[in-house]
């Protein structure tokens, strides 16, 4: 599957700063300390609806990670999936009376268009779950042969689905840090099936679902069927990045069960640990203080904002006004604050000469390298713009230098006022 086109990332004079990130598994900010090549996997969308601001915030987070790594001199091997075979997709397709493949393709195209408009750096490998069925089957077979998976007795309900024994790895739970009660609650809320009859334990996760009437299916040693959710990302990342890759990323709602099981599957199948060196999670976005959800009908879609004429740079600035690990809201006030900030920066850049750009860029780099402190980074440029607009013209090339840094490090392209 093809990715989207990449914006050009300009080179910023001077030296980038080594990146530090919060690792969910450790519960602390640590030096990433990667090699020359950084391997990053970010979980993608289930393509049954257009991109909302929660999606945008997640992919903006890892776009910013990518940009800081490039600035520090690293190459990046970035892989992202799309879950184009899953219950929400089938349910939406049935509701709308369209083929699930047609719906998935259309929504994936809309997602690509939104990412391109937002100037999100694309993955080198953008992989659909339906493209990797053979890889999933191979991994499920590994888990069965190692005794880490089992089949439901078909006499229970006629379907001999394959499940993962969640305690197959003694460290299960290390990635999310959830206790048993938290796991049970999150598993039930986030796509698990704790009440499935015939399972050895409520937390055991589905690896292969035997075909039900009306569902798409593929041949396998266990009969026609389709993959479970977590196994797809485990197989995709392991095949393309290997074990102990640098960053596993996604929204905070993926820490458990999705990332916990993705890691456990790969570790159980390979006998190696850890799956990833860092588990990085972007927080949730609400609307006017209320969590966005389809059931509430309060999703703010990127396409809607674009159709209203909102510059995508304002979306980036509005989302960056809060730290990526902090649950936060979107509002008209946040959008207007982003617009005012953009206009202020634009006026300062248009001055040409301005306050010391090297100092401003050094502050920008330092804040971004410290666990993507975007509020601090924006404040650093605010300070530079204020000094420039107050008449400091000590650096004759300041405007162009700051504009280049904003483009490269924040992905915000400023058009001088």
Secondary structure, 3 states (H helix, E strand, C coil): CCCCCCCCCCCCCCCCCCCEEEECCCCEEEECCCCCEEEEEECCCCCCCCCEHHHHHHHHHHHHHHHHHHHCCCEEEEEEEECCCCHHHHHHHHHHCCCHHHHHHHHHHHHHHHHHHCCCCCCCEEEEHHHCHHHHHHHHHHHHHCCCEEECCCCCCCCCCEEECCCCCCCCCCCCCCCHHHHHHHHHHCCCCCCCCCCCCCCCEEEEEECCCCCCCECCCCCCEEECHHHHHHHHHHHHHCCCEEEEEEEHHHHHHHHHHHHHHHHHHHCCCCCEEEEEEECCEEECCEECCCCCCCCCEHHHHHHCCCCHHHHHHHHHCCCCCCCEEECHHHHHHHHHHHHHHHHHHHCCCECCHHHHHHHHHHHHHECCCHHHHHHHHHHHHHHHHCCCCCECCHHHHHHHHHHHHHCCCCCCC
